[in-house]
Amino acid sequence: MQASRARLFKEYKEVQREKSADPDIQLICDDSNIFKWTALIKGPSETPYEGGVFQLAFAIPEQYPLLPPQVRFLTRIFHPNVHFKTGEICLDILKNAWSPAWTLQSVCRAIIALMAHPEPDSPLNCDSGNLLRSGDIRGFQSMAKMYTKLAAMPKKN
């Protein structure tokens, strides 16, 4: 547990030092628990998620970085690789392709890349996956845009 704490403190310092380096990702450590983080990521441009800000929750195991963090979307998102109700993310680096070389920041980068390039053949959201697999790109994009507008965009007064 000591090694994981040291690694997380190192990542925390890195995030503090490079706040402006990556404007698409804002990582926030829980003040009272180094093993709980949240992230705000911007929807990638030229995708139905563009303009949205999505919140992720990180639960980091005590064996980190030997084991991957558990990451899920707190913001609702219509995406084939994200469970609509739980926010669970189907991404190989969060399961069997994890390497201690990954950081919380690089995990966020990978999630943004997944948002831009969905994998409809391993869906957690079958409705979304089926739209893409059947070639209904327009249907998928309109649903994804609608949920982005409803859940991830700032409310106008």
MARKOL-961384 format. One line per field, with one value per atom (N, C-alpha, C, O): atom name; x, z, y; residue in one letter. Coordinates in nm, 4 decimals. Atoms other than C-alpha are relative to their C-alpha. Example, Ala and Ser with C-alpha at 12.3 -4.5 7.8 and 13.67 -1.06 7.14 Angstrom:
2
at <- [N CA C O N CA C O]
east <- [0.0890 1.2300 0.0900 0.1936 -0.0820 1.3670 -0.0770 -0.0261]
up <- [0.0000 0.7800 0.0000 0.0665 -0.0060 0.7140 0.0730 0.0899]
north <- [-0.1190 -0.4500 0.1200 0.1181 -0.1190 -0.1060 0.1090 0.2198]
aa <- [A A A A S S S S]
***
This chain:
157
at <- [N CA C O N CA C O N CA C O N CA C O N CA C O N CA C O N CA C O N CA C O N CA C O N CA C O N CA C O N CA C O N CA C O N CA C O N CA C O N CA C O N CA C O N CA C O N CA C O N CA C O N CA C O N CA C O N CA C O N CA C O N CA C O N CA C O N CA C O N CA C O N CA C O N CA C O N CA C O N CA C O N CA C O N CA C O N CA C O N CA C O N CA C O N CA C O N CA C O N CA C O N CA C O N CA C O N CA C O N CA C O N CA C O N CA C O N CA C O N CA C O N CA C O N CA C O N CA C O N CA C O N CA C O N CA C O N CA C O N CA C O N CA C O N CA C O N CA C O N CA C O N CA C O N CA C O N CA C O N CA C O N CA C O N CA C O N CA C O N CA C O N CA C O N CA C O N CA C O N CA C O N CA C O N CA C O N CA C O N CA C O N CA C O N CA C O N CA C O N CA C O N CA C O N CA C O N CA C O N CA C O N CA C O N CA C O N CA C O N CA C O N CA C O N CA C O N CA C O N CA C O N CA C O N CA C O N CA C O N CA C O N CA C O N CA C O N CA C O N CA C O N CA C O N CA C O N CA C O N CA C O N CA C O N CA C O N CA C O N CA C O N CA C O N CA C O N CA C O N CA C O N CA C O N CA C O N CA C O N CA C O N CA C O N CA C O N CA C O N CA C O N CA C O N CA C O N CA C O N CA C O N CA C O N CA C O N CA C O N CA C O N CA C O N CA C O N CA C O N CA C O N CA C O N CA C O N CA C O N CA C O N CA C O N CA C O N CA C O N CA C O N CA C O N CA C O N CA C O N CA C O N CA C O N CA C O N CA C O N CA C O N CA C O N CA C O N CA C O N CA C O N CA C O N CA C O N CA C O N CA C O N CA C O]
east <- [0.0834 0.0000 0.0871 0.0490 -0.0896 0.2918 0.0482 0.0569 -0.0468 0.4183 -0.1094 -0.0823 0.1093 0.0761 -0.0251 -0.0527 0.0146 0.0459 0.1066 0.0767 -0.1109 0.3880 -0.0236 -0.0013 0.0266 0.2931 -0.1112 -0.1006 0.1115 -0.0363 0.0414 -0.0028 -0.0490 0.1381 0.0845 0.0776 -0.0818 0.3835 -0.0908 -0.0666 0.0943 0.0945 -0.0726 -0.0971 0.0679 -0.0801 0.0877 0.0409 -0.0938 0.2282 0.0121 0.0145 -0.0089 0.2566 -0.1229 -0.1100 0.1249 -0.1096 -0.0001 -0.0410 -0.0048 -0.0593 0.0953 0.0665 -0.1030 0.2523 -0.0440 -0.0086 0.0336 0.0976 -0.1464 -0.2025 0.1436 -0.2544 -0.0377 -0.1395 0.0353 -0.2463 0.0487 0.0129 -0.0575 -0.0594 -0.1059 -0.0915 0.1042 -0.3745 -0.1362 -0.1989 0.1255 -0.6820 -0.1251 -0.2328 0.1165 -0.9093 -0.0261 -0.1316 0.0111 -0.8510 0.0271 0.1259 -0.0234 -0.8911 -0.0141 -0.1239 0.0001 -0.7942 -0.0042 0.0704 0.0166 -0.9029 0.0083 -0.0664 -0.0163 -0.7871 -0.0916 -0.1021 0.0822 -1.0263 0.0919 0.1942 -0.0848 -0.8856 0.0255 0.1299 -0.0134 -0.9422 0.0428 0.0663 -0.0335 -0.8552 0.0748 0.0157 -0.0854 -0.5670 -0.0435 -0.0029 0.0449 -0.7375 -0.1301 -0.1817 0.1228 -1.0430 0.0288 0.0722 -0.0210 -1.0182 -0.1228 -0.2007 0.0980 -1.2561 0.0733 0.1786 -0.0578 -1.1812 -0.1131 -0.2238 0.0901 -1.3552 0.0713 0.1820 -0.0606 -1.2871 -0.0935 -0.2158 0.0779 -1.3980 -0.0264 0.0614 0.0337 -1.5803 0.0872 0.1067 -0.0891 -1.3511 -0.0709 -0.1892 0.0597 -1.4065 -0.0344 0.0238 0.0504 -1.5872 -0.0589 -0.0547 0.0748 -1.7755 -0.1325 -0.1468 0.1271 -2.1317 0.0175 -0.0753 -0.0252 -1.9705 0.0642 0.0856 -0.0655 -1.8102 -0.0831 -0.2051 0.0680 -1.8946 -0.0437 -0.0797 0.0394 -1.9747 0.1186 0.2331 -0.1014 -1.7850 -0.0514 -0.1607 0.0418 -1.7985 0.0798 0.2021 -0.0663 -1.7233 0.0239 -0.0650 -0.0391 -1.5373 0.0312 0.0801 -0.0373 -1.4973 0.1060 0.0913 -0.1093 -1.1755 0.0005 0.0020 -0.0229 -1.1534 0.1297 0.1362 -0.1320 -0.7904 0.0298 0.0215 -0.0259 -0.7003 0.1322 0.2201 -0.1223 -0.4329 0.1209 0.2349 -0.1107 -0.2252 0.0409 0.1246 -0.0363 -0.2060 0.1475 0.1925 0.0335 -0.0152 0.0083 0.0055 -0.0023 0.0055 -0.1371 -0.1484 0.1369 -0.3731 -0.0573 -0.0204 0.0560 -0.5758 -0.1009 -0.1597 0.1064 -0.8029 -0.1356 -0.1468 0.1366 -1.1771 -0.0486 -0.0466 0.0432 -1.3125 -0.1393 -0.1696 0.1330 -1.6696 -0.0462 -0.0023 0.0598 -1.8644 -0.1050 -0.1906 0.1086 -2.0725 -0.1023 -0.2208 0.0877 -2.2154 -0.0576 0.0156 0.0623 -2.4655 0.0571 0.0765 -0.0547 -2.3272 -0.0563 -0.0669 0.0492 -2.4681 0.1187 0.1570 -0.1220 -2.1699 0.0009 -0.0346 0.0067 -2.1360 0.0862 0.0543 -0.0909 -1.8501 -0.0171 0.0702 0.0293 -2.0108 -0.1394 -0.2370 0.1298 -2.2880 -0.0855 -0.0432 0.0830 -2.5776 -0.0396 -0.0448 0.0453 -2.6901 0.1148 0.1103 -0.1069 -2.3658 0.1189 0.1966 -0.1147 -2.1170 0.1266 0.2330 -0.1164 -1.8848 0.0548 -0.0212 -0.0657 -1.6316 0.0664 0.1400 -0.0651 -1.5269 0.1215 0.1102 -0.1241 -1.1650 0.1097 0.1290 -0.0973 -0.8864 0.1038 0.1449 -0.1032 -0.6363 -0.0526 0.0255 0.0579 -0.8779 -0.0247 -0.0694 0.0207 -0.8929 0.1312 0.2233 -0.1125 -0.6418 0.1223 0.2285 -0.1156 -0.4137 0.0642 0.1395 -0.0554 -0.3238 0.1508 0.2024 -0.1434 0.0392 0.0279 -0.0341 -0.0344 0.1941 0.0538 0.0654 -0.0470 0.3274 -0.1132 -0.0871 0.1141 -0.0250 -0.0123 0.0177 0.0291 -0.1105 -0.1485 -0.2162 0.1407 -0.4486 -0.0239 -0.1282 0.0091 -0.3838 -0.0074 -0.0897 0.0009 -0.3062 -0.1266 -0.1724 0.1288 -0.6183 -0.1080 -0.1908 0.0970 -0.8219 0.0170 -0.0814 -0.0292 -0.6507 -0.0591 -0.1202 0.0511 -0.7414 -0.1525 -0.2110 0.1471 -1.1055 -0.0483 -0.1486 0.0358 -1.1193 0.0156 -0.0675 -0.0208 -0.9767 -0.1125 -0.1596 0.1102 -1.2417 -0.1299 -0.2092 0.1195 -1.5120 -0.0011 -0.1061 -0.0098 -1.3864 -0.0057 -0.0463 -0.0058 -1.3450 -0.0642 0.0061 0.0684 -1.6123 0.0289 0.0593 -0.0183 -1.5752 -0.1356 -0.1652 0.1351 -1.9290 -0.0056 -0.1113 0.0020 -1.8252 0.0118 -0.0088 0.0001 -1.7805 -0.0817 -0.0284 0.0808 -2.0741 -0.0433 -0.0747 0.0677 -2.1856 -0.1383 -0.2305 0.1290 -2.4649 -0.0395 0.0056 0.0364 -2.6254 -0.0745 -0.0540 0.0744 -2.8612 0.0964 0.0828 -0.0997 -2.5685 0.0855 0.1092 -0.0809 -2.3570 -0.0750 -0.0186 0.0808 -2.6420 -0.0178 -0.0148 0.0133 -2.6917 0.1262 0.1176 -0.1254 -2.3242 0.0234 0.0641 -0.0228 -2.3039 -0.0907 -0.0521 0.0928 -2.6082 0.0247 -0.0432 -0.0335 -2.4522 -0.0827 -0.0738 0.0829 -2.6991 0.0805 0.0536 -0.0879 -2.4321 -0.0808 -0.0600 0.0810 -2.6863 -0.0849 -0.0949 0.0812 -2.9125 0.0852 0.0460 -0.0922 -2.6180 0.0401 0.0343 -0.0480 -2.4888 -0.1091 -0.0822 0.1064 -2.8272 -0.0321 -0.0589 0.0225 -2.8793 0.1150 0.0920 -0.1170 -2.5244 -0.0004 0.0312 0.0063 -2.5670 -0.1072 -0.0872 0.1100 -2.8988 0.0412 0.0179 -0.0410 -2.7550 0.1130 0.1208 -0.1061 -2.4485 -0.0627 -0.0242 0.0676 -2.6767 -0.0725 -0.0663 0.0772 -2.8955 0.0880 0.0574 -0.0746 -2.6244 0.1365 0.1861 -0.1395 -2.2870 0.0256 0.1397 -0.0217 -2.3448 -0.0523 -0.1526 0.0447 -2.3706 -0.1408 -0.1745 0.1379 -2.7291 0.0011 0.0712 0.0124 -2.8190 -0.1124 -0.2180 0.1023 -3.0093 -0.1053 -0.1987]
up <- [0.0000 0.0000 0.0000 -0.0567 -0.0054 0.0682 -0.1395 -0.1725 0.1364 -0.2900 -0.0826 -0.1605 0.0776 -0.4329 0.0435 -0.0397 -0.0515 -0.2089 -0.0595 -0.1035 0.0543 -0.3235 -0.1484 -0.1950 0.1428 -0.6875 -0.0214 -0.1093 0.0151 -0.6441 0.0362 -0.0277 -0.0356 -0.4710 -0.1147 -0.1457 0.1138 -0.7613 -0.1144 -0.1752 0.1060 -1.0098 0.0359 -0.0502 -0.0455 -0.8002 -0.0253 -0.0754 0.0223 -0.8122 -0.1481 -0.1883 0.1458 -1.1861 -0.0531 -0.1337 0.0433 -1.2366 0.0398 -0.0388 -0.0471 -1.0282 -0.0861 -0.1210 0.0760 -1.2234 -0.1443 -0.2034 0.1425 -1.5665 -0.0260 -0.1274 0.0145 -1.5149 -0.1366 -0.1936 0.1278 -1.8318 -0.1195 -0.2332 0.1101 -2.0376 -0.0795 -0.2008 0.0693 -2.1218 0.0314 0.1311 -0.0297 -2.1448 -0.0079 0.0354 0.0135 -2.2215 0.1253 0.1373 -0.1180 -1.8849 0.1263 0.1363 -0.1320 -1.5307 0.1020 0.1242 -0.1004 -1.2666 0.1385 0.1678 -0.1345 -0.9084 0.1016 0.0947 -0.1053 -0.6079 0.1171 0.1538 -0.1191 -0.3137 0.1133 0.1400 -0.1062 -0.0283 0.1148 0.1797 -0.1180 0.2288 -0.0345 0.0556 0.0367 0.0254 -0.1333 -0.2387 0.1200 -0.2229 -0.0985 -0.2146 0.0861 -0.3628 -0.0740 -0.1481 0.0699 -0.4870 -0.0782 -0.0222 0.0880 -0.7819 -0.0871 -0.1069 0.1051 -1.0257 -0.1133 -0.0929 0.1155 -1.3716 -0.0782 -0.0857 0.0947 -1.6017 -0.1343 -0.1489 0.1325 -1.9660 -0.1011 -0.0905 0.1054 -2.2699 -0.1107 -0.1486 0.1130 -2.5450 -0.1193 -0.1486 0.1133 -2.8469 -0.1126 -0.1388 0.1092 -3.1353 -0.1170 -0.1345 0.1156 -3.4458 0.0393 -0.0385 -0.0444 -3.2413 0.0559 0.0793 -0.0596 -3.1043 0.1445 0.2022 -0.1395 -2.7620 0.0100 0.1197 0.0030 -2.8705 0.0762 0.0609 -0.0782 -2.6348 0.1369 0.2235 -0.1294 -2.3490 0.0936 0.0506 -0.1025 -2.0236 0.0805 0.1368 -0.0595 -1.8790 0.1270 0.1295 -0.1271 -1.5202 0.0153 -0.0075 -0.0251 -1.4405 0.1481 0.2126 -0.1384 -1.1007 -0.0039 -0.0744 -0.0103 -1.0186 0.1403 0.2387 -0.1274 -0.7415 -0.0213 -0.1055 0.0241 -0.7111 0.1037 0.2241 -0.0938 -0.5612 0.0746 0.0265 -0.0785 -0.2927 -0.0706 -0.0365 0.0744 -0.5364 -0.1230 -0.2019 0.1111 -0.7867 0.0126 0.1245 0.1411 -1.0207 -0.0563 -0.1780 0.0510 -1.0419 -0.0498 -0.1398 0.0458 -1.0783 -0.0546 -0.0075 0.0580 -1.2895 0.0933 0.1791 -0.0749 -1.1382 -0.0559 -0.1717 0.0500 -1.1597 -0.0390 0.0417 0.0510 -1.3740 -0.0571 -0.1261 0.0608 -1.4623 -0.0266 0.0381 0.0302 -1.6151 0.1047 0.1339 -0.0863 -1.3673 -0.0854 -0.0525 0.0945 -1.6561 -0.0955 -0.1476 0.0948 -1.8689 -0.1390 -0.1820 0.1355 -2.2127 -0.0816 -0.0331 0.0924 -2.5101 -0.0843 -0.1790 0.0653 -2.6254 0.0099 0.1144 -0.0051 -2.7172 0.1084 0.1560 -0.0963 -2.4733 0.1425 0.2274 -0.1341 -2.1716 0.0402 -0.0315 -0.0499 -1.9654 0.0336 0.1081 -0.0119 -1.9765 0.1444 0.1832 -0.1381 -1.6150 0.0997 0.1853 -0.1014 -1.4244 -0.0385 0.0484 0.0450 -1.6365 -0.0161 -0.0462 0.0162 -1.6490 -0.1412 -0.2370 0.1288 -1.9315 -0.0436 0.0331 0.0565 -2.1556 -0.0783 -0.1917 0.0607 -2.2313 0.0449 0.1646 -0.0332 -2.2488 0.1034 0.1859 -0.0974 -2.0514 0.1431 0.2382 -0.1344 -1.7589 0.0478 0.1601 -0.0346 -1.7646 -0.0204 0.0605 0.0207 -1.9147 -0.0663 -0.0659 0.0671 -2.1048 0.0858 0.0353 -0.0914 -1.7997 0.0147 0.0148 -0.0272 -1.7455 0.1018 0.0956 -0.0971 -1.4529 -0.0660 -0.0001 0.0705 -1.7176 -0.0196 -0.0370 0.0139 -1.7481 0.1238 0.2350 -0.1120 -1.5317 -0.0078 -0.1052 0.0026 -1.4403 -0.1181 -0.1832 0.1126 -1.6966 -0.1333 -0.2189 0.1269 -1.9738 -0.0135 -0.1249 0.0043 -1.8795 -0.0532 -0.1353 0.0503 -1.9360 -0.1499 -0.2235 0.1435 -2.2746 -0.0784 -0.1836 0.0670 -2.3669 -0.0062 -0.1056 -0.0019 -2.2657 -0.1036 -0.1710 0.1016 -2.4837 -0.1397 -0.2276 0.1295 -2.7722 -0.0270 -0.1401 0.0141 -2.7107 -0.0368 -0.1169 0.0325 -2.7205 -0.1494 -0.2135 0.1409 -3.0649 -0.0933 -0.2090 0.0836 -3.1901 0.0735 0.1269 -0.0716 -3.0420 -0.0610 -0.1796 0.0426 -3.0619 0.0107 0.1142 -0.0102 -3.1460 0.0126 0.0440 -0.0079 -3.1492 0.1421 0.1643 -0.1395 -2.7702 0.0834 0.1704 -0.0640 -2.6511 0.1432 0.1766 -0.1302 -2.2955 -0.0148 0.0613 0.0333 -2.4432 -0.1365 -0.2405 0.1233 -2.7005 -0.0987 -0.2195 0.0910 -2.8405 -0.0835 -0.2054 0.0666 -2.9228 -0.0955 -0.2096 0.0834 -3.0549 -0.1230 -0.2322 0.1127 -3.2727 -0.1070 -0.2264 0.0977 -3.4351 -0.0858 -0.2082 0.0754 -3.5332 -0.0865 -0.2022 0.0764 -3.6397 -0.1214 -0.2237 0.1134 -3.8637 -0.0993 -0.2015 0.0927 -4.0243 0.0174 -0.0643 -0.0237 -3.8767 0.0784 0.1955 -0.0626 -3.8037 0.0423 0.1499 -0.0292 -3.8193 0.1268 0.2105 -0.1188 -3.5613 0.1259 0.2284 -0.1144 -3.3295 0.0387 0.1558 -0.0302 -3.3610 0.0577 0.1458 -0.0541 -3.2977 0.1449 0.2271 -0.1395 -2.9814 0.0895 0.1979 -0.0787 -2.8601 0.0221 0.1314 -0.0117 -2.9309 0.0997 0.1810 -0.0889 -2.7506 0.1463 0.2305 -0.1390 -2.4355 0.0433 0.1601 -0.0326 -2.4525 0.0387 0.1376 -0.0271 -2.4670 0.1345 0.2124 -0.1244 -2.1814 0.1251 0.2290 -0.1197 -1.9465 0.0164 0.1284 -0.0098 -2.0316 -0.0373 -0.0341 0.0373 -2.1411 0.1100 0.1751 -0.1035 -1.9082 -0.0314 -0.1463 0.0172 -1.8528 -0.0247 0.0426 0.0272 -2.0017 0.0880 0.1017 -0.0890 -1.7656 -0.0796 -0.0219]
north <- [-0.1203 0.0000 0.1255 0.2279 -0.1149 0.2324 0.0397 0.1580 -0.0268 0.1962 0.0665 0.1578 -0.0589 0.2757 0.1438 0.2302 -0.1363 0.5814 0.0920 0.2031 -0.0788 0.7045 0.0288 0.1406 -0.0177 0.6505 0.1024 0.1879 -0.0934 0.8382 0.1427 0.2381 -0.1344 1.1300 0.0562 0.1751 -0.0421 1.1417 0.0470 0.1513 -0.0384 1.1493 0.1296 0.2141 -0.1213 1.4147 0.1233 0.2256 -0.1126 1.6383 0.0309 0.1472 -0.0159 1.5813 0.0752 0.1673 -0.0631 1.6794 0.1479 0.2335 -0.1389 1.9958 0.0828 0.1973 -0.0709 2.0893 0.0252 0.1272 -0.0092 2.0308 0.0313 -0.0104 -0.0282 2.1641 0.0548 0.0156 -0.0639 2.3728 -0.0812 -0.0506 0.0778 2.1111 -0.0755 -0.0908 0.0741 1.9144 0.0617 0.0260 -0.0709 2.1388 -0.0888 -0.0478 0.0882 1.8401 -0.0834 -0.1457 0.0868 1.6684 0.0804 0.1531 -0.0584 1.7919 -0.1123 -0.1633 0.1061 1.5353 0.0624 0.1558 -0.0547 1.6001 -0.1125 -0.2101 0.1000 1.4027 0.0357 0.1528 -0.0207 1.3608 0.0464 -0.0166 -0.0566 1.5728 -0.0968 -0.0913 0.0868 1.3010 -0.1426 -0.2232 0.1375 0.9878 -0.0029 0.0207 0.0023 0.9542 -0.1092 -0.1065 0.1093 0.6395 0.0322 -0.0515 -0.0421 0.8341 0.1285 0.2292 -0.1144 1.0704 0.0188 -0.0744 -0.0233 1.2326 0.0708 0.1312 -0.0688 1.3637 0.0640 0.0107 -0.0635 1.6047 -0.0052 0.0466 0.0085 1.5283 0.0655 0.0564 -0.0644 1.7238 -0.1004 -0.1779 0.0855 1.5404 0.0354 0.1534 -0.0278 1.5032 0.0749 0.0530 -0.0771 1.7448 -0.0929 -0.1999 0.0753 1.6224 -0.1356 -0.2310 0.1175 1.3619 0.0519 0.1719 -0.0464 1.3712 0.0489 0.1055 -0.0393 1.4376 0.1379 0.1893 -0.1303 1.7654 0.1033 0.1094 -0.1028 2.0520 -0.0490 0.0307 0.0549 1.8169 -0.0143 -0.0288 0.0272 1.7798 -0.1191 -0.1149 0.1260 1.4298 -0.0265 -0.0120 0.0281 1.3365 -0.1497 -0.2318 0.1384 1.0154 -0.0163 0.0764 0.0327 0.8487 -0.1088 -0.2086 0.0975 0.6620 -0.0582 0.0158 0.0695 0.4026 -0.0776 -0.1671 0.0558 0.3036 -0.1087 -0.0844 0.1098 -0.0345 0.0221 0.0936 -0.0147 -0.0584 -0.0605 -0.0287 0.0622 -0.2685 0.0827 0.0387 -0.0885 0.0204 0.0353 0.0598 0.0108 0.0489 -0.1420 -0.1602 0.1375 -0.3303 -0.0426 -0.1259 0.0240 -0.3390 0.1303 0.2379 -0.1227 -0.0936 0.0667 0.0009 -0.0670 0.1705 -0.0432 -0.0835 0.0193 0.1172 0.1386 0.2316 -0.1295 0.3979 -0.0148 -0.1122 0.0022 0.4789 0.1428 0.2379 -0.1299 0.7633 0.0316 -0.0520 -0.0471 0.9614 0.0754 0.0801 -0.0701 1.1652 -0.1045 -0.1886 0.0931 0.9732 0.0234 0.1371 -0.0084 0.8944 -0.1163 -0.2290 0.1025 0.7051 -0.0435 0.0252 0.0489 0.4999 -0.1520 -0.2065 0.1459 0.1319 -0.0647 -0.1736 0.0615 0.0718 0.0518 0.0334 -0.0508 0.2397 -0.0471 -0.0247 0.0469 0.0799 0.1221 0.2105 -0.1199 0.3252 0.0311 0.1478 -0.0240 0.2779 0.0162 0.1046 -0.0015 0.2111 0.0878 0.1275 -0.0781 0.4079 -0.0832 -0.0290 0.0886 0.1042 0.0129 0.0271 -0.0191 0.1312 -0.1304 -0.1924 0.1186 -0.1585 0.0483 0.0949 -0.0449 -0.0776 -0.0955 -0.1166 0.1051 -0.3359 0.0419 -0.0397 -0.0408 -0.1264 0.0053 0.0085 0.0024 -0.1226 -0.1430 -0.1660 0.1407 -0.5016 -0.0760 -0.0651 0.0922 -0.7468 0.0624 0.0001 -0.0609 -0.5038 0.1090 0.1922 -0.1009 -0.2948 -0.0176 -0.1294 0.0006 -0.2010 0.1105 0.2166 -0.1049 -0.0087 0.1275 0.2309 -0.1193 0.2314 0.1022 0.2213 -0.0904 0.3774 0.0880 0.0444 -0.0903 0.6787 0.0364 0.0035 -0.0420 0.8241 0.0948 0.0900 -0.0936 1.0975 -0.0762 -0.0437 0.0745 0.8459 -0.0844 -0.1095 0.0713 0.6463 0.0948 0.0554 -0.0990 0.9644 0.0204 0.0278 -0.0138 1.0078 -0.1179 -0.0993 0.1199 0.6480 0.0017 -0.0412 -0.0079 0.7067 0.1017 0.0784 -0.0993 1.0197 -0.0609 -0.0383 0.0668 0.8155 -0.1004 -0.1120 0.0959 0.5478 0.0728 0.0232 -0.0779 0.8168 0.0344 0.0319 -0.0378 0.9209 -0.1211 -0.1097 0.1207 0.5630 -0.1173 -0.2031 0.1080 0.3335 -0.1371 -0.1497 0.1396 -0.0437 -0.0705 -0.1301 0.0553 -0.1640 -0.1520 -0.2068 0.1462 -0.5314 -0.0538 -0.1732 0.0460 -0.5451 0.0988 0.1676 -0.1039 -0.3367 -0.0326 -0.1469 0.0065 -0.2726 0.0633 0.0338 -0.0607 -0.0611 -0.0571 -0.0092 0.0717 -0.2925 0.0879 0.0762 -0.0879 -0.0282 0.0834 0.0940 -0.0817 0.1950 -0.0841 -0.0445 0.0900 -0.0932 -0.0477 -0.0538 0.0487 -0.2240 0.1074 0.0773 -0.1084 0.1173 0.0084 0.0188 -0.0092 0.1305 -0.1236 -0.1124 0.1236 -0.2341 -0.0096 -0.0662 0.0070 -0.1954 0.1139 0.1242 -0.1077 0.1116 0.1257 0.2174 -0.1191 0.3625 0.1047 0.1318 -0.0993 0.6236 0.1228 0.1789 -0.1181 0.9046 -0.0199 0.0698 0.0314 0.7355 0.0002 0.0559 0.0021 0.6708 0.1418 0.1793 -0.1350 1.0267 0.0888 0.1704 -0.0854 1.1861 -0.0382 0.0494 0.0424 0.9761 0.0491 0.1027 -0.0405 1.0467 0.1512 0.1983 -0.1468 1.4211 0.0417 0.1319 -0.0346 1.4296 -0.0207 0.0660 0.0247 1.2686 0.0922 0.1302 -0.0955 1.4925 0.1331 0.1955 -0.1276 1.7953 -0.0045 0.0906 0.0124 1.6666 -0.0134 0.0451 0.0362 1.5405 0.0664 0.0792 -0.0427 1.6920 0.1458 0.1918 -0.1396 2.0491 0.0906 0.0613 -0.0936 2.3456 0.0510 0.0798 -0.0470 2.4536 0.1513 0.2268 -0.1448 2.7902 0.0548 -0.0069 -0.0594 3.0209 0.0727 0.1285]
aa <- [M M M M Q Q Q Q A A A A S S S S R R R R A A A A R R R R L L L L F F F F K K K K E E E E Y Y Y Y K K K K E E E E V V V V Q Q Q Q R R R R E E E E K K K K S S S S A A A A D D D D P P P P D D D D I I I I Q Q Q Q L L L L I I I I C C C C D D D D D D D D S S S S N N N N I I I I F F F F K K K K W W W W T T T T A A A A L L L L I I I I K K K K G G G G P P P P S S S S E E E E T T T T P P P P Y Y Y Y E E E E G G G G G G G G V V V V F F F F Q Q Q Q L L L L A A A A F F F F A A A A I I I I P P P P E E E E Q Q Q Q Y Y Y Y P P P P L L L L L L L L P P P P P P P P Q Q Q Q V V V V R R R R F F F F L L L L T T T T R R R R I I I I F F F F H H H H P P P P N N N N V V V V H H H H F F F F K K K K T T T T G G G G E E E E I I I I C C C C L L L L D D D D I I I I L L L L K K K K N N N N A A A A W W W W S S S S P P P P A A A A W W W W T T T T L L L L Q Q Q Q S S S S V V V V C C C C R R R R A A A A I I I I I I I I A A A A L L L L M M M M A A A A H H H H P P P P E E E E P P P P D D D D S S S S P P P P L L L L N N N N C C C C D D D D S S S S G G G G N N N N L L L L L L L L R R R R S S S S G G G G D D D D I I I I R R R R G G G G F F F F Q Q Q Q S S S S M M M M A A A A K K K K M M M M Y Y Y Y T T T T K K K K L L L L A A A A A A A A M M M M P P P P K K K K K K K K N N N N]
***
